[in-house]
Amino acid sequence: MVARIRLGGVEVGCGPHPTLLDALTEAGFWMPPACLLGTAGATSLQVVSGETEPAPYTAHTVSTAGCQCQARPLADVEVELRARIGGRVLLVARELAATVVGLERIAPQVCRALLELEDVSAIGTGQRIDLVVPGSGEQRPFTVAGVAGRTVELRVQRVPGGLASDLWLFGSVRLGDRIQVVGPFGAARPPATMLSPAATPPGNRRH
């Protein structure tokens, strides 16, 4: 039997042996390094519905109200997953594919970039996403300036010599380029009056 795990509107398969942690990691959900090393409390995974079997050595802590990372699903389950880093609770991020669908120079040194993602259900204005800069394999962080439909807006200030800003967004980027995105990170949310694109301050100083 292959159980289905539902998390944030996404469903992944889980065979008879992998734990919930294994299945979600293989599906591309980002996990804090401490969680992958088995450090308790790095990730808080709660089963919302469905039945699981806890690993023997965590039987005293695993329940529908506690950490279920090492549990195995006995049937289809729905889970919620959050990471704790430095005492803060963060939404667990995923690796997502994106396409560059818009580019605009809104000031001499500020670029407005629109990225269309396959899934933006967990991404909100004010959060952070990391872009894997094409050709380098390196990640650079950016603040989300707005979300509309499946499109995420970034406003990026040019940093001379910056890998993502100067060399890519102000250099080699082209409409239709594909890029990997990791996120979201953080739970920041601006006041509702600041959510319109015109009211969002530009200028992410990133490398």
RAWOHU-V622041 format. One record per pair of residues at least 4 apart in sequence whose C-alpha atoms are under 8 Angstrom apart, sorted by the first residue. I is the first residue (numbers start at 1). J is the second residue. D is the distance in whole Angstrom. If there is no record, write none. Layout:
i/j/d
I/J/D
I/J/D
This chain:
i/j/d
1/15/7
1/16/6
2/13/6
2/14/6
2/15/5
2/16/6
3/13/6
3/14/5
3/15/6
3/16/8
3/73/7
3/74/7
3/75/5
3/76/5
3/77/8
4/11/6
4/12/6
4/13/5
4/14/6
4/75/7
4/76/5
4/77/6
5/11/5
5/12/5
5/13/6
5/14/7
5/20/8
5/76/6
5/77/5
5/78/6
5/79/7
6/10/6
6/11/4
6/12/7
6/76/8
6/77/6
6/78/5
6/79/6
7/11/6
7/78/6
7/79/5
7/80/6
7/81/8
8/80/7
8/121/7
8/122/7
9/121/8
12/23/7
12/24/7
12/27/7
13/23/7
14/18/6
14/19/8
14/20/7
14/23/6
14/73/8
16/72/8
16/73/8
17/72/7
18/22/6
18/23/6
18/72/7
19/23/6
19/69/7
19/70/5
19/71/5
19/72/5
19/73/7
20/24/6
20/68/7
20/69/6
20/70/6
20/71/6
20/72/6
20/73/7
21/25/6
21/69/5
21/70/6
22/26/6
23/27/6
24/28/7
24/29/6
25/29/5
25/30/7
25/31/7
28/94/6
28/95/6
29/92/7
29/93/6
29/94/4
29/95/7
30/92/6
30/93/5
30/94/5
30/95/7
30/182/8
30/183/8
31/35/6
31/36/7
31/43/8
31/83/7
31/92/7
31/93/7
32/36/7
32/42/7
32/43/7
32/83/7
32/85/8
33/37/6
34/38/6
34/39/5
34/42/6
35/39/5
35/40/7
35/41/8
35/42/5
35/43/6
41/67/8
41/84/7
42/83/6
42/84/5
42/85/7
43/67/7
43/69/8
43/81/7
43/82/6
43/83/4
43/84/6
44/66/7
44/67/5
44/68/8
44/69/8
44/81/6
44/82/5
44/83/6
44/84/7
45/66/7
45/67/5
45/68/5
45/69/6
45/79/7
45/80/6
45/81/4
45/82/6
46/64/6
46/65/6
46/66/6
46/67/6
46/68/6
46/79/6
46/80/5
46/81/6
47/64/5
47/65/7
47/68/7
47/77/7
47/78/6
47/79/4
47/80/6
48/64/7
48/77/7
48/78/5
48/79/5
48/80/7
49/77/6
49/78/5
49/79/7
50/73/8
50/74/8
50/75/6
50/76/6
50/77/4
50/78/7
51/73/6
51/74/6
51/75/6
51/76/8
51/77/7
52/71/6
52/72/5
52/73/4
52/74/5
52/75/7
52/77/8
53/71/5
53/72/5
53/73/6
53/74/7
54/58/6
54/59/6
54/62/6
54/63/8
54/68/7
54/70/6
54/71/4
54/72/6
55/59/6
55/70/6
55/71/5
55/72/7
58/62/6
58/70/8
61/66/7
61/67/7
62/66/6
62/67/5
62/68/6
62/71/7
63/67/7
63/68/7
64/68/7
73/77/7
81/91/7
81/92/6
82/89/6
82/90/6
82/91/5
82/92/5
83/89/6
83/90/5
83/91/6
83/92/6
84/88/5
84/89/5
84/90/6
85/89/7
85/90/7
89/186/8
89/187/8
90/185/6
90/186/5
90/187/6
91/184/7
91/185/6
91/186/7
91/187/7
92/183/8
92/184/7
92/185/7
93/182/6
93/183/4
93/184/5
93/185/6
94/182/6
94/183/5
94/184/7
95/180/7
95/181/6
95/182/5
95/183/7
96/117/7
96/118/7
96/119/7
96/180/6
96/181/5
96/182/6
96/183/8
97/117/6
97/118/6
97/178/7
97/179/6
97/180/5
97/181/6
98/115/6
98/116/5
98/117/4
98/118/7
98/178/6
98/179/5
98/180/6
98/181/7
99/115/5
99/116/5
99/117/7
99/175/8
99/176/6
99/177/6
99/178/5
99/179/6
100/113/7
100/114/6
100/115/5
100/116/6
100/174/7
100/175/5
100/176/5
100/177/5
100/178/6
100/179/8
101/113/8
101/114/6
101/115/6
101/116/6
101/175/6
101/176/6
102/112/8
102/113/6
102/114/5
102/115/7
102/175/7
103/111/7
103/112/6
103/113/5
103/114/6
103/175/7
104/111/6
104/112/5
104/113/7
105/109/8
105/110/6
105/111/5
105/112/6
106/110/6
106/111/6
106/112/6
107/111/7
109/157/6
109/158/5
110/155/7
110/156/6
110/157/4
110/158/6
110/202/7
110/203/6
111/155/6
111/156/5
111/157/6
111/158/8
111/169/7
111/170/8
112/153/7
112/154/6
112/155/5
112/156/6
113/153/6
113/154/5
113/155/6
113/156/8
114/151/6
114/152/6
114/153/5
114/154/6
115/151/5
115/152/5
115/153/6
116/150/6
116/151/4
116/152/6
117/150/6
117/151/6
117/152/7
118/150/7
119/150/7
120/149/8
120/150/6
120/151/8
120/152/8
122/184/7
123/127/7
123/147/8
123/183/8
123/184/6
124/144/7
124/146/7
124/147/6
124/189/7
125/143/8
125/144/5
125/145/6
125/146/5
125/147/6
125/188/8
125/189/6
125/190/7
125/195/7
126/143/6
126/144/5
126/145/6
126/146/8
126/187/8
126/188/5
126/189/5
126/190/6
127/143/6
127/144/6
127/184/6
127/185/6
127/186/5
127/187/6
127/188/6
127/189/7
128/141/7
128/142/6
128/143/4
128/144/6
128/183/7
128/184/6
128/185/5
128/186/6
129/141/6
129/142/6
129/143/6
129/144/7
129/181/7
129/182/6
129/183/5
129/184/5
129/185/6
130/139/6
130/140/5
130/141/4
130/142/6
130/181/6
130/182/5
130/183/6
130/184/8
131/139/5
131/140/5
131/141/6
131/142/8
131/179/7
131/180/6
131/181/5
131/182/6
132/136/8
132/137/6
132/138/5
132/139/4
132/140/7
132/179/7
132/180/5
132/181/6
132/182/8
133/137/6
133/138/6
133/139/6
133/140/7
133/163/7
133/164/6
133/168/8
133/179/7
133/180/8
134/179/7
140/164/7
140/206/7
140/207/7
141/206/7
142/154/7
142/156/8
142/204/7
142/206/7
143/154/7
143/204/7
144/152/7
144/153/6
144/154/6
144/155/8
145/152/8
145/153/5
145/154/5
145/155/6
145/197/7
145/200/6
145/202/8
146/152/6
146/153/5
146/154/7
146/195/7
146/196/8
146/197/6
146/200/8
147/151/6
147/152/5
147/153/6
148/152/7
155/202/5
155/203/6
155/204/6
156/165/7
156/202/7
156/203/5
156/204/5
156/205/7
156/206/7
157/165/7
157/202/7
157/203/5
157/204/5
157/205/5
157/206/7
158/162/7
158/165/5
158/166/6
158/170/7
158/205/7
158/206/8
159/165/6
159/166/6
159/205/7
159/206/7
159/207/6
160/166/6
161/166/6
161/167/7
161/207/8
162/166/5
162/167/6
162/206/7
162/207/4
163/167/5
163/168/6
163/207/6
164/168/5
164/169/6
164/206/7
164/207/6
165/169/5
165/170/6
165/206/7
165/207/6
166/170/5
166/171/6
166/207/8
167/171/5
167/172/7
168/172/5
168/173/5
169/173/5
173/177/7
190/194/6
190/195/7
191/195/7
194/199/5
194/200/6
195/199/7
195/200/7
196/200/7
